[in-house]
Amino acid sequence: MSRKTVRRSLWCWLALSPIVVLVLFPFAVMLSTAVKPIDEVLAYPPRWLPTRLAWENFADMWQAADFGTALLNSLVISILATFLAIAVALPAAYAMSRLPFRGRGLYRQFLLVTQMLSPILLVLGLFRMAAAIPLGDGTLVDTRLGVIIIYGAFNIAFAAWMLASYFATIPRDLEEAAWIDGCNRAGAVLRIFLPVAAPAIAVTAIVTFVASWNEFTVALTMLRDPSKLTLTLRVVNLVAGRYSVQWNQVMAATLLATLPVAVMFAVLQRWLVQGLTLGAVK
């Protein structure tokens, strides 16, 4: 590596260092508070580093928040909602990018406009609809299935719009070559088109998963049974309505709640970059 390259890298890191500090500072405070003894959390003057690592905060939080059950609920709801949104958005995005039909541009604009609506504006209507749909001895209210359907429906428009934009950049020659070799449209899509579009599908799935994982308003409205609450509700319950808040437990719960998303992104990031740089035709 030449001196010019090293010098340029150093200048780039110096320029980016303020942004890195701003991004990592909240996580540093969260980690520091999560491992502090309770008497050092609100001590004045504040201590940045604890005198000892209070790992028992995580065990106490796990019991107080029923973290394991909430973690399982969030994983099940977020994963199934992501699969639902991608399964519905894939054919819609393919139709918008490959099949000409009247009003296609207007439909794309409609999908974009729907993203300007906040879920809180629709939550009352969604609750009334869920309460009117029978399921077993009750309704969709206070069920994980109801939350999965709502999360999936919320993310379908964004997933279809994002996938359609990427699908439009894939050369049509790939599918036409498959047709010449004897594939029908469905075979060309499954064997040629979708593998090329895998990076875009993965990126869309990650964004949809994170949106479902972090959602709060719909879960707060739809879920009542403590055994069905998601992580966002459990973390809030550690603070809301309490005279004394155990901030070390709150930060421990928040830290563990961010790990699944961080791990998933870290694992898939290299694969995504590799897939995007390979190109469609070799």
N, C-alpha and C positions, 0 to 999 in steps of 0.2 A: 504494500500500500504506500503510495507516494506521500510526501509531506504535504502537498497541496490538498490531497483528499483528506488527510488527517486534520489539517487546519480547518477545512470546510466543515467537517463533521463536528469539530469543537465549537465553531461559531453557531452551527445549527442547534446544538444542545444548549448552548448558553442562551440563545434566543427562545428556546422552548422551555427552559427551566422554570420561569414563573408560572406557566400554564401547568406544568407537571406538579409544582408545589400546590397550586390551587386545587387541582383535582385530587391529589392524594391526602391533603390536609384533613378533610372530614373523616377519611378512613383511618388515619393515624389517631385522631381523637377517639373514634369509635373503638379501635383496638385497645388503646390505652385505658379507656374507661371500663371496658369489658373485663380486664384482668386486674383491676384495682380492688383492694378491700373497701368495704362500704364506708369506713370512716375517712377514706382519702378521696372519695369521689367529689364531695363538695367542700373539701378543705380549702382554707385561705391562708396564705397565698396558694394557688393551685400547684399541684405536683404533676409534671408531665410524665414522669416515670414512677411507677409504683415501687414501694419499698419491698414488696414481695408479689409474686404472681398468684393471684387468687383464682385458680382454676375451678374452685368450687362454685364460682358464679355460674358457670355453664351447667353444672349438674342441678343447682337450685333453680335456674331458669327453666331447664328441661321439665322439671316437675311442676313448677308454678304455672307454666304456660301450656302444659300438655303438648310440648313442641313436636314430639314424634308423630302424633295423630295429625296435627295441623300440617306438618311437612308432607305427609302422605296425601292429605287432601289437596294441597296445592299442586303437588306433582301430578296427581291423577287428573284434576280439573284442567290444568294448563296444557298437559300433553294431549289429552283428548280434544280439547278446544282447538289446539293447533292443527291436529289431524283433520278435524271437521272443516276448519276454515280453508286449509290447503286443498282438501279433496273437492270442495265446491268451487274454489277459485281457479283451479287448474283448467278445467274445460272452459270456464268463462273467459279466462285470459287468452287461451288459445283461439277461441272464437273471435275475440276482439282484435287479435294480431294477425290472423290468417284468413278469416272468412268475411268477405264483404257483405254488409247488410245495412239497410237504411237506418239512419240515426245512430251510427256507431260512435261518431264524435260526440254527440249529445249525451250518449250513455256514459262515455268516459268522464265527461265533465260532471255528470250526476254522481258518479262514484267519488269523485274528488270533493264535491260539495258535502256529501254525507260525512266526511271526516271532520268537518267544521262543527258538528254537533257534539256536545258533551254528553256522556252517558247519563249524567244527573238530570238532564232534561227529559229523558225517556224512561227513567227508572220507575215512575209511578205507573205509566202505561204498561211497561213490561211486567210489573208485579200483578196488575189486574189480569193480564193475559195468562200469566203462569197460574194464578189462582183459579182461572176458569178451565184449565186443562186437567182432566182427571188422570191420576196415575196411582194404580193400586187402590188403597183405602183413602188416599188423600189427593193432593194436587202436586204440580211441579214446584210449588213453594216449599222451601226448606229441604230441597234435594240437590245433590251434586249434579244430577242430570240437567236440571233446570239451569244451573249456573253454566254448565258446559255449553248448552245450546245458545245461551245469551252471549257468552264470550265468543263462541265461534261465529255467530251472526254479526257481532260488532266488528270482527276482524276480516270478514269475507271481502268487503268493499276495498279495503286497503290492500289485501293480498292480491286480489284480481287486478287492481290498477298497477301495482308494482310489478307483478309478473308479466302483464301485457306489455309494459314498457320494455322489459328485457327481451321478451319473445320476439318483439318487432325487430330486434337487432340480429337475430339468428338468420343466416342466409337460407332462402327458400330452396337453393340448389341441393341442400342436404336431403330434404324430403323428396324432391323430384328425382334425385338419383336412386333413392330407395324405391320409389314407384316404378322406375324403369327396371329395377332388379326383381320386381314382382310383388313388392309389399303393397298392401292397401293403406289407406290413410291411418287407420288405427295401428297397424303394425309399424309404420314409419314413425308415428308419434311415440310409441312405447320403446322402440329399439334405437331410434336415432335422435328424435327431438328431445325427449325428457332427459337422457343422459347428458346431452350438451347443456341443457338448462338446469342441471343439478345445482350449480353454485347459486343461481338466483333463487331456486326453490329453498335451498338451505338458509340463505339470508332472510328470506321472507318468513320462514318457519321460526328463526331465532327472534325476529322482531315481534311476531305474533305470540310466541311463548312468553317473552318478557312482558308484553302488554297484559297478557292474562295473569301472569305471576304477580304483577304489581297492582292489579285492579282492586279497588276497595269499595266503591259506592254500591255496585250491584251485589257484591257478596254481603255487605252489611244489610242490605234490604231483603235479600232472598233467604239468608240462612239464619236459623234460630237455634237448632240443636248444637250444643257444645261439641259433640263428636264430629260435626261436619264443618266446623269453622276453618278458614284458611289461615295461612301464616300472617297475612296483613291484619286480619282481625285479632289474632292472638297477641301480636305485638302491641296493637292499640289498647287491648284490654289490660296490658301491664301498666298502662299510664292512666287511662280514662277512669274517672270515678274513684280514684284512690287518694286518700289523705297523704300518704307517704309513698313516694315513687322510688323503687329500687333501680336507680339509673344504671348501675353495673349490670343488672339482669336485662334491662331494656337494650343496652348496647350489645350484650352477648347474644340476645335473640336476633337483633338486627344484623349483626355480623354473620351469624350462621344462615340467616335468611338470604343474604346476598351471595353466599358461596355457590349454590347450585347454578345460578345464572353465570357467575364468573367462570366456573369450571367448564360449563358447556361452551361458552364463547371461546375460552382459551384452547379447548380441544379442537373445535371446528374452525378456528380462524386460519390455521395453517392450511387445512384442506381447502377452505374457501379461496384463499389467495392462490394456491396452486391450481385449482380448477379454473379460476378466472384468467390466469396467465397462460394456460395451455392453448387457448384458442379453439375455435370450432373445427378447423380443418388442419390436419397435419400432413 
